[in-house]
């Protein structure tokens, strides 16, 4: 039974697992998205999100704490200079895991993990999603439009009617 076994050990011993997650987190911060297995992506998400939250407060202490996890000076600099200001108002959920299929060699399920605010394709479609309306609001617009339209054709109808009567006579 798996009682009180919350962490996925990923088939590795503690030191190997910590080093692997530190390297993956550094790569994610530097490249903004990486492709890995689903299990590693989910483990990485729980590893890197607290570090991103810690980067919102730019102090020497928080930099040292993040550096103790990442062990990469360039990744820490990137996190505090570029990523932290962009996610400052976000209350959490800094990463997104997208399933992308299966690996060719061993059919392992693969995933793309990315930083949410750095996906240009998703940010480009975000304004379109904001403009989307519900059926209820469209129905109200549709009801309002026919009320206005009969007034305009009614004005045209008398102009056409005498012309048709003149042709008939």
CORNOR-V168487 format. One record per residue. OMEGA is omega as a letter, one per 40 degrees, with the letter a starting at -180 (NA if undefined). D_CENTER is the distance of its C-alpha to the mean C-alpha in Angstrom with 2 decimals. Layout:
((OMEGA D_CENTER) (OMEGA D_CENTER))
//
This chain:
((a 35.30) (a 32.09) (i 32.91) (i 31.14) (a 29.48) (a 25.87) (i 24.98) (a 24.47) (i 27.04) (i 25.74) (a 29.40) (i 30.07) (a 32.17) (a 30.86) (i 31.38) (a 29.88) (a 26.77) (i 26.29) (i 26.91) (i 24.52) (i 21.62) (i 22.60) (i 22.63) (i 19.29) (i 17.73) (i 19.58) (i 18.43) (a 14.72) (a 15.39) (a 17.58) (i 15.77) (i 12.06) (i 11.70) (i 14.45) (a 15.75) (i 17.71) (a 18.92) (a 17.03) (i 19.38) (i 18.92) (i 15.11) (i 15.43) (i 18.21) (i 16.41) (i 13.55) (i 16.41) (a 18.16) (a 15.80) (i 14.06) (i 17.54) (i 18.28) (i 15.41) (i 16.68) (a 20.13) (i 19.35) (i 18.88) (a 22.68) (i 24.23) (i 27.56) (a 29.70) (a 29.45) (i 25.66) (i 25.74) (i 28.40) (i 26.65) (i 23.48) (i 25.89) (i 27.70) (a 24.64) (i 23.38) (i 26.86) (a 25.62) (a 26.54) (i 24.39) (i 21.20) (i 22.25) (i 23.02) (a 19.71) (a 17.91) (a 20.18) (a 20.66) (a 17.41) (a 14.46) (i 16.07) (a 16.84) (a 13.38) (a 11.97) (a 15.35) (a 14.63) (a 11.63) (a 13.50) (i 11.62) (a 8.69) (a 8.08) (i 7.29) (i 5.88) (i 9.08) (i 9.81) (a 13.54) (i 15.34) (a 18.93) (a 21.97) (a 23.65) (a 26.89) (a 29.27) (i 28.79) (i 26.33) (a 23.92) (a 20.57) (i 18.05) (i 14.34) (i 11.90) (a 10.29) (i 8.21) (a 7.42) (a 4.06) (a 6.59) (i 8.42) (a 7.07) (a 9.82) (i 9.67) (i 6.48) (i 7.97) (i 11.22) (a 10.68) (i 9.40) (i 13.13) (i 14.35) (a 12.52) (a 14.13) (a 17.46) (a 17.51) (i 20.44) (i 21.86) (a 25.06) (a 27.04) (i 26.48) (i 27.25) (i 30.40) (i 31.56) (a 31.18) (i 33.07) (a 35.82) (a 36.13) (i 36.45) (i 39.53) (a 41.30) (a 41.14) (a 41.98) (i 45.34) (a 46.68) (i 46.29) (i 47.91) (i 50.66) (i 51.62) (a 51.82) (i 53.74) (i 57.00) (i 57.00) (a 56.80) (i 59.20) (i 62.29) (i 61.67) (i 61.61) (i 64.75) (i 66.47) (a 65.80) (a 67.11) (NA 70.37))
//
